[in-house]
């Protein structure tokens, strides 16, 4: 059974930082593209960042580019999201997701990801 478990969320003031982690129970973690998505109250889920199987390629939503960094450690079956210069509009539940893909393109559509975590709350106060 595939499990993705996020951690690292919390309450932070605007301008602060948080680092999210997602531990995956995937036997072949390195064969999965990984992504971070978020959903704010009353809004649709949106793509935040994605990383290729090797970690060499990354892709970010314009709203977080330059502030967030996605990375992965395939030896630890873990993907990270370093979030700096946080803004109140970053407040959301953050989810990690896994997509088994032989291709190179990092998908931004949530429907293309087969496995999801339960989410971790990030709240940024002004």
C-alpha positions as CSV (number, residue, x, y, z in Angstrom):
1,X,0.0,0.0,0.0
2,X,1.4,3.3,-1.1
3,X,1.6,6.0,1.6
4,X,2.7,9.6,1.4
5,X,3.1,11.4,4.7
6,X,3.6,15.1,4.8
7,X,5.1,17.0,7.8
8,X,6.5,20.4,8.6
9,X,3.5,22.6,8.4
10,X,2.5,25.1,11.0
11,X,1.9,28.8,11.8
12,X,4.4,31.3,10.7
13,X,4.5,35.1,10.3
14,X,4.7,36.7,6.9
15,X,8.3,36.8,5.6
16,X,9.1,33.6,7.5
17,X,10.1,30.2,6.3
18,X,9.0,26.6,6.6
19,X,10.3,23.3,5.2
20,X,7.8,20.6,4.3
21,X,8.7,17.0,4.0
22,X,6.9,14.1,2.4
23,X,8.0,10.6,3.2
24,X,6.9,8.0,0.6
25,X,6.5,4.2,1.0
26,X,7.1,3.7,-2.7
27,X,9.3,0.7,-3.5
28,X,10.7,2.5,-6.5
29,X,10.6,6.1,-5.4
30,X,13.1,7.1,-7.9
31,X,10.8,6.1,-10.8
32,X,8.2,8.7,-9.7
33,X,7.9,12.4,-10.5
34,X,6.9,14.2,-7.3
35,X,4.7,17.2,-6.9
36,X,3.5,19.6,-4.3
37,X,0.0,21.0,-4.5
38,X,-2.0,23.3,-2.2
39,X,-5.7,24.1,-1.5
40,X,-6.8,27.2,0.2
41,X,-10.3,27.5,1.8
42,X,-12.9,28.0,-0.9
43,X,-10.4,27.6,-3.7
44,X,-9.5,24.8,-6.1
45,X,-6.4,22.8,-5.6
46,X,-3.4,24.2,-7.4
47,X,0.0,23.1,-8.5
48,X,2.9,24.5,-6.5
49,X,6.1,22.7,-7.6
50,X,7.2,19.5,-9.3
51,X,10.5,17.5,-9.5
52,X,11.6,14.9,-11.9
53,X,12.6,11.4,-11.0
54,X,16.3,12.2,-10.8
55,X,15.8,15.6,-9.2
56,X,17.6,17.3,-12.1
57,X,14.5,19.1,-13.4
58,X,12.1,21.2,-11.4
59,X,9.1,23.3,-12.3
60,X,7.2,26.0,-10.2
61,X,4.0,27.9,-10.3
62,X,4.6,31.6,-11.0
63,X,3.2,32.5,-7.6
64,X,6.0,30.7,-5.8
65,X,8.9,31.0,-8.2
66,X,12.0,32.4,-6.5
67,X,10.6,31.8,-3.0
68,X,10.0,28.0,-2.9
69,X,12.5,25.2,-3.7
70,X,11.5,21.6,-4.3
71,X,14.1,18.9,-3.8
72,X,14.3,15.1,-3.2
73,X,16.5,12.5,-1.6
74,X,15.9,9.2,-3.4
75,X,17.9,7.4,-0.8
76,X,15.5,8.5,1.9
77,X,12.3,8.3,-0.3
78,X,11.6,11.8,0.7
79,X,10.7,15.0,-1.2
80,X,11.0,18.5,0.4
81,X,9.5,21.9,-0.2
82,X,11.5,24.8,1.2
83,X,9.3,27.8,1.5
84,X,10.8,31.2,2.1
85,X,9.4,34.7,2.2
86,X,6.0,33.3,3.0
87,X,3.0,35.5,2.3
88,X,-0.5,35.3,3.8
89,X,-1.8,34.1,0.4
90,X,0.4,31.0,0.8
91,X,-2.0,29.8,3.5
92,X,-3.4,26.5,2.5
93,X,-3.3,22.7,3.0
94,X,-0.2,21.4,1.2
95,X,-0.3,18.0,-0.4
96,X,2.5,15.9,-1.9
97,X,1.7,13.7,-4.8
98,X,3.5,11.0,-6.8
99,X,3.2,10.2,-10.5
100,X,4.7,7.2,-12.1
101,X,6.1,8.3,-15.5
102,X,8.7,7.3,-17.9
103,X,8.7,10.8,-19.5
104,X,10.6,13.9,-18.7
105,X,7.7,16.4,-18.5
106,X,6.7,17.4,-15.0
107,X,2.9,17.4,-14.9
108,X,1.0,20.3,-13.3
109,X,-2.4,18.7,-13.5
110,X,-3.4,16.9,-10.2
111,X,-5.4,14.3,-12.1
112,X,-2.2,12.9,-13.5
113,X,-0.8,12.0,-10.1
114,X,-1.9,8.6,-8.8
115,X,-0.9,8.9,-5.1
116,X,-1.6,11.6,-2.6
117,X,-0.8,12.4,1.0
118,X,-3.2,13.6,3.6
119,X,-1.9,17.1,3.6
120,X,-0.3,19.5,6.1
121,X,-1.7,22.9,7.1
122,X,0.4,26.0,6.5
123,X,-0.9,29.2,7.9
124,X,0.9,32.5,7.3
125,X,-0.2,35.4,9.5
126,X,0.2,39.0,8.4
